[in-house]
């Protein structure tokens, strides 16, 4: 990632929390991750992206 660049949001405008996983069905974030996203620094956002990618694996 280029210095000064902003980490893009994983939001895909499908905002539904799955009762079984407690994750959003669209972006695979937890409610706590969604809430903190706007105030998180790039390091934290990249950590969340790593978690999302792991959650998307079958």
Backbone as XML, in Angstrom:
<?xml version="1.0"?>
<chain id="A" units="angstrom">
  <residue number="1" name="UNK">
    <atom name="N" x="0.849" y="-1.174" z="0.000"/>
    <atom name="CA" x="0.000" y="0.000" z="0.000"/>
    <atom name="C" x="0.891" y="1.233" z="0.000"/>
  </residue>
  <residue number="2" name="UNK">
    <atom name="N" x="0.535" y="2.188" z="-0.794"/>
    <atom name="CA" x="1.320" y="3.415" z="-0.915"/>
    <atom name="C" x="1.212" y="4.244" z="0.367"/>
  </residue>
  <residue number="3" name="UNK">
    <atom name="N" x="2.293" y="4.908" z="0.759"/>
    <atom name="CA" x="2.250" y="5.757" z="1.949"/>
    <atom name="C" x="1.148" y="6.812" z="1.815"/>
  </residue>
  <residue number="4" name="UNK">
    <atom name="N" x="0.386" y="6.991" z="2.870"/>
    <atom name="CA" x="-0.691" y="7.978" z="2.877"/>
    <atom name="C" x="-1.990" y="7.487" z="2.281"/>
  </residue>
  <residue number="5" name="UNK">
    <atom name="N" x="-1.980" y="6.289" z="1.680"/>
    <atom name="CA" x="-3.201" y="5.740" z="1.093"/>
    <atom name="C" x="-4.136" y="5.260" z="2.202"/>
  </residue>
  <residue number="6" name="UNK">
    <atom name="N" x="-5.410" y="5.299" z="1.907"/>
    <atom name="CA" x="-6.416" y="4.853" z="2.866"/>
    <atom name="C" x="-6.856" y="3.437" z="2.520"/>
  </residue>
  <residue number="7" name="UNK">
    <atom name="N" x="-6.981" y="2.606" z="3.515"/>
    <atom name="CA" x="-7.449" y="1.236" z="3.313"/>
    <atom name="C" x="-8.940" y="1.292" z="2.991"/>
  </residue>
  <residue number="8" name="UNK">
    <atom name="N" x="-9.358" y="0.694" z="1.877"/>
    <atom name="CA" x="-10.770" y="0.749" z="1.494"/>
    <atom name="C" x="-11.653" y="-0.081" z="2.429"/>
  </residue>
  <residue number="9" name="UNK">
    <atom name="N" x="-12.863" y="0.361" z="2.581"/>
    <atom name="CA" x="-13.827" y="-0.361" z="3.402"/>
    <atom name="C" x="-14.254" y="-1.643" z="2.688"/>
  </residue>
  <residue number="10" name="UNK">
    <atom name="N" x="-14.455" y="-2.711" z="3.441"/>
    <atom name="CA" x="-14.946" y="-3.951" z="2.837"/>
    <atom name="C" x="-16.467" y="-3.951" z="2.619"/>
  </residue>
  <residue number="11" name="UNK">
    <atom name="N" x="-17.138" y="-2.888" z="3.012"/>
    <atom name="CA" x="-18.600" y="-2.817" z="2.913"/>
    <atom name="C" x="-19.051" y="-2.958" z="1.453"/>
  </residue>
  <residue number="12" name="UNK">
    <atom name="N" x="-20.040" y="-3.830" z="1.231"/>
    <atom name="CA" x="-20.616" y="-4.021" z="-0.098"/>
    <atom name="C" x="-22.115" y="-3.697" z="-0.089"/>
  </residue>
  <residue number="13" name="UNK">
    <atom name="N" x="-22.546" y="-2.946" z="0.915"/>
    <atom name="CA" x="-23.938" y="-2.502" z="1.056"/>
    <atom name="C" x="-24.934" y="-3.649" z="1.156"/>
  </residue>
  <residue number="14" name="UNK">
    <atom name="N" x="-24.505" y="-4.760" z="1.731"/>
    <atom name="CA" x="-25.403" y="-5.863" z="2.090"/>
    <atom name="C" x="-25.260" y="-6.001" z="3.603"/>
  </residue>
  <residue number="15" name="UNK">
    <atom name="N" x="-26.011" y="-5.221" z="4.320"/>
    <atom name="CA" x="-25.846" y="-5.111" z="5.771"/>
    <atom name="C" x="-26.866" y="-5.984" z="6.492"/>
  </residue>
  <residue number="16" name="UNK">
    <atom name="N" x="-26.466" y="-7.241" z="6.721"/>
    <atom name="CA" x="-27.300" y="-8.205" z="7.425"/>
    <atom name="C" x="-26.400" y="-9.023" z="8.323"/>
  </residue>
  <residue number="17" name="UNK">
    <atom name="N" x="-26.694" y="-9.013" z="9.599"/>
    <atom name="CA" x="-25.902" y="-9.802" z="10.537"/>
    <atom name="C" x="-26.429" y="-11.240" z="10.559"/>
  </residue>
  <residue number="18" name="UNK">
    <atom name="N" x="-25.531" y="-12.185" z="10.373"/>
    <atom name="CA" x="-25.873" y="-13.599" z="10.407"/>
    <atom name="C" x="-25.946" y="-14.043" z="11.866"/>
  </residue>
  <residue number="19" name="UNK">
    <atom name="N" x="-27.060" y="-14.613" z="12.257"/>
    <atom name="CA" x="-27.247" y="-15.021" z="13.655"/>
    <atom name="C" x="-26.278" y="-16.118" z="14.080"/>
  </residue>
  <residue number="20" name="UNK">
    <atom name="N" x="-25.925" y="-17.004" z="13.179"/>
    <atom name="CA" x="-25.048" y="-18.125" z="13.519"/>
    <atom name="C" x="-23.596" y="-17.692" z="13.687"/>
  </residue>
  <residue number="21" name="UNK">
    <atom name="N" x="-23.117" y="-16.833" z="12.796"/>
    <atom name="CA" x="-21.710" y="-16.439" z="12.827"/>
    <atom name="C" x="-21.460" y="-15.124" z="13.549"/>
  </residue>
  <residue number="22" name="UNK">
    <atom name="N" x="-22.509" y="-14.318" z="13.726"/>
    <atom name="CA" x="-22.402" y="-12.964" z="14.284"/>
    <atom name="C" x="-21.539" y="-12.066" z="13.396"/>
  </residue>
  <residue number="23" name="UNK">
    <atom name="N" x="-21.538" y="-12.379" z="12.092"/>
    <atom name="CA" x="-20.802" y="-11.576" z="11.118"/>
    <atom name="C" x="-21.778" y="-11.021" z="10.090"/>
  </residue>
  <residue number="24" name="UNK">
    <atom name="N" x="-21.406" y="-9.909" z="9.487"/>
    <atom name="CA" x="-22.213" y="-9.348" z="8.418"/>
    <atom name="C" x="-22.147" y="-10.280" z="7.209"/>
  </residue>
  <residue number="25" name="UNK">
    <atom name="N" x="-23.283" y="-10.561" z="6.606"/>
    <atom name="CA" x="-23.334" y="-11.446" z="5.441"/>
    <atom name="C" x="-22.677" y="-10.826" z="4.212"/>
  </residue>
  <residue number="26" name="UNK">
    <atom name="N" x="-22.544" y="-9.513" z="4.202"/>
    <atom name="CA" x="-21.945" y="-8.841" z="3.056"/>
    <atom name="C" x="-20.447" y="-8.679" z="3.151"/>
  </residue>
  <residue number="27" name="UNK">
    <atom name="N" x="-19.963" y="-8.224" z="4.303"/>
    <atom name="CA" x="-18.533" y="-7.885" z="4.416"/>
    <atom name="C" x="-17.756" y="-8.789" z="5.367"/>
  </residue>
  <residue number="28" name="UNK">
    <atom name="N" x="-18.425" y="-9.688" z="6.039"/>
    <atom name="CA" x="-17.783" y="-10.647" z="6.951"/>
    <atom name="C" x="-17.105" y="-10.002" z="8.156"/>
  </residue>
  <residue number="29" name="UNK">
    <atom name="N" x="-17.575" y="-8.815" z="8.548"/>
    <atom name="CA" x="-17.039" y="-8.181" z="9.756"/>
    <atom name="C" x="-17.999" y="-8.398" z="10.910"/>
  </residue>
  <residue number="30" name="UNK">
    <atom name="N" x="-17.445" y="-8.388" z="12.113"/>
    <atom name="CA" x="-18.270" y="-8.434" z="13.321"/>
    <atom name="C" x="-18.843" y="-7.035" z="13.561"/>
  </residue>
  <residue number="31" name="UNK">
    <atom name="N" x="-19.821" y="-6.940" z="14.422"/>
    <atom name="CA" x="-20.408" y="-5.633" z="14.721"/>
    <atom name="C" x="-19.361" y="-4.703" z="15.331"/>
  </residue>
  <residue number="32" name="UNK">
    <atom name="N" x="-18.485" y="-5.234" z="16.167"/>
    <atom name="CA" x="-17.434" y="-4.407" z="16.762"/>
    <atom name="C" x="-16.470" y="-3.876" z="15.700"/>
  </residue>
  <residue number="33" name="UNK">
    <atom name="N" x="-16.146" y="-4.714" z="14.710"/>
    <atom name="CA" x="-15.264" y="-4.266" z="13.629"/>
    <atom name="C" x="-15.930" y="-3.205" z="12.774"/>
  </residue>
  <residue number="34" name="UNK">
    <atom name="N" x="-17.218" y="-3.350" z="12.541"/>
    <atom name="CA" x="-17.963" y="-2.351" z="11.761"/>
    <atom name="C" x="-17.983" y="-1.018" z="12.507"/>
  </residue>
  <residue number="35" name="UNK">
    <atom name="N" x="-18.245" y="-1.074" z="13.804"/>
    <atom name="CA" x="-18.333" y="0.142" z="14.615"/>
    <atom name="C" x="-16.995" y="0.876" z="14.667"/>
  </residue>
  <residue number="36" name="UNK">
    <atom name="N" x="-15.900" y="0.146" z="14.809"/>
    <atom name="CA" x="-14.599" y="0.807" z="14.977"/>
    <atom name="C" x="-13.954" y="1.217" z="13.654"/>
  </residue>
  <residue number="37" name="UNK">
    <atom name="N" x="-14.470" y="0.754" z="12.527"/>
    <atom name="CA" x="-13.819" y="0.978" z="11.232"/>
    <atom name="C" x="-13.497" y="2.448" z="10.958"/>
  </residue>
  <residue number="38" name="UNK">
    <atom name="N" x="-14.435" y="3.330" z="11.145"/>
    <atom name="CA" x="-14.223" y="4.737" z="10.765"/>
    <atom name="C" x="-13.140" y="5.429" z="11.592"/>
  </residue>
  <residue number="39" name="UNK">
    <atom name="N" x="-12.882" y="4.926" z="12.782"/>
    <atom name="CA" x="-11.858" y="5.534" z="13.642"/>
    <atom name="C" x="-10.551" y="4.742" z="13.660"/>
  </residue>
  <residue number="40" name="UNK">
    <atom name="N" x="-10.538" y="3.580" z="13.020"/>
    <atom name="CA" x="-9.348" y="2.723" z="13.031"/>
    <atom name="C" x="-8.254" y="3.290" z="12.131"/>
  </residue>
  <residue number="41" name="UNK">
    <atom name="N" x="-7.003" y="3.071" z="12.539"/>
    <atom name="CA" x="-5.898" y="3.477" z="11.673"/>
    <atom name="C" x="-5.700" y="2.388" z="10.607"/>
  </residue>
  <residue number="42" name="UNK">
    <atom name="N" x="-4.853" y="2.685" z="9.629"/>
    <atom name="CA" x="-4.649" y="1.741" z="8.531"/>
    <atom name="C" x="-4.148" y="0.386" z="9.008"/>
  </residue>
  <residue number="43" name="UNK">
    <atom name="N" x="-3.317" y="0.368" z="10.028"/>
    <atom name="CA" x="-2.807" y="-0.901" z="10.556"/>
    <atom name="C" x="-3.967" y="-1.772" z="11.045"/>
  </residue>
  <residue number="44" name="UNK">
    <atom name="N" x="-4.867" y="-1.194" z="11.817"/>
    <atom name="CA" x="-6.020" y="-1.934" z="12.334"/>
    <atom name="C" x="-6.928" y="-2.381" z="11.187"/>
  </residue>
  <residue number="45" name="UNK">
    <atom name="N" x="-7.137" y="-1.503" z="10.200"/>
    <atom name="CA" x="-7.982" y="-1.860" z="9.058"/>
    <atom name="C" x="-7.396" y="-3.038" z="8.290"/>
  </residue>
  <residue number="46" name="UNK">
    <atom name="N" x="-6.085" y="-3.055" z="8.130"/>
    <atom name="CA" x="-5.447" y="-4.178" z="7.443"/>
    <atom name="C" x="-5.578" y="-5.465" z="8.255"/>
  </residue>
  <residue number="47" name="UNK">
    <atom name="N" x="-5.524" y="-5.358" z="9.572"/>
    <atom name="CA" x="-5.751" y="-6.528" z="10.433"/>
    <atom name="C" x="-7.161" y="-7.082" z="10.223"/>
  </residue>
  <residue number="48" name="UNK">
    <atom name="N" x="-8.133" y="-6.177" z="10.139"/>
    <atom name="CA" x="-9.523" y="-6.592" z="9.915"/>
    <atom name="C" x="-9.649" y="-7.256" z="8.545"/>
  </residue>
  <residue number="49" name="UNK">
    <atom name="N" x="-9.008" y="-6.689" z="7.528"/>
    <atom name="CA" x="-9.034" y="-7.290" z="6.190"/>
    <atom name="C" x="-8.454" y="-8.703" z="6.228"/>
  </residue>
  <residue number="50" name="UNK">
    <atom name="N" x="-7.381" y="-8.912" z="6.983"/>
    <atom name="CA" x="-6.796" y="-10.248" z="7.106"/>
    <atom name="C" x="-7.806" y="-11.226" z="7.712"/>
  </residue>
  <residue number="51" name="UNK">
    <atom name="N" x="-8.521" y="-10.778" z="8.729"/>
    <atom name="CA" x="-9.542" y="-11.615" z="9.356"/>
    <atom name="C" x="-10.663" y="-11.937" z="8.362"/>
  </residue>
  <residue number="52" name="UNK">
    <atom name="N" x="-11.074" y="-10.942" z="7.598"/>
    <atom name="CA" x="-12.138" y="-11.135" z="6.596"/>
    <atom name="C" x="-11.712" y="-12.203" z="5.600"/>
  </residue>
  <residue number="53" name="UNK">
    <atom name="N" x="-10.487" y="-12.096" z="5.118"/>
    <atom name="CA" x="-10.013" y="-13.072" z="4.127"/>
    <atom name="C" x="-9.999" y="-14.477" z="4.708"/>
  </residue>
  <residue number="54" name="UNK">
    <atom name="N" x="-9.617" y="-14.611" z="5.968"/>
    <atom name="CA" x="-9.633" y="-15.924" z="6.617"/>
    <atom name="C" x="-11.064" y="-16.452" z="6.748"/>
  </residue>
  <residue number="55" name="UNK">
    <atom name="N" x="-11.982" y="-15.571" z="7.065"/>
    <atom name="CA" x="-13.387" y="-15.969" z="7.246"/>
    <atom name="C" x="-14.031" y="-16.386" z="5.933"/>
  </residue>
  <residue number="56" name="UNK">
    <atom name="N" x="-13.557" y="-15.860" z="4.824"/>
    <atom name="CA" x="-14.136" y="-16.168" z="3.524"/>
    <atom name="C" x="-13.673" y="-17.525" z="2.974"/>
  </residue>
  <residue number="57" name="UNK">
    <atom name="N" x="-12.615" y="-18.082" z="3.568"/>
    <atom name="CA" x="-12.130" y="-19.384" z="3.111"/>
    <atom name="C" x="-13.132" y="-20.475" z="3.488"/>
  </residue>
  <residue number="58" name="UNK">
    <atom name="N" x="-13.306" y="-21.448" z="2.600"/>
    <atom name="CA" x="-14.278" y="-22.523" z="2.906"/>
    <atom name="C" x="-13.828" y="-23.405" z="4.050"/>
  </residue>
</chain>
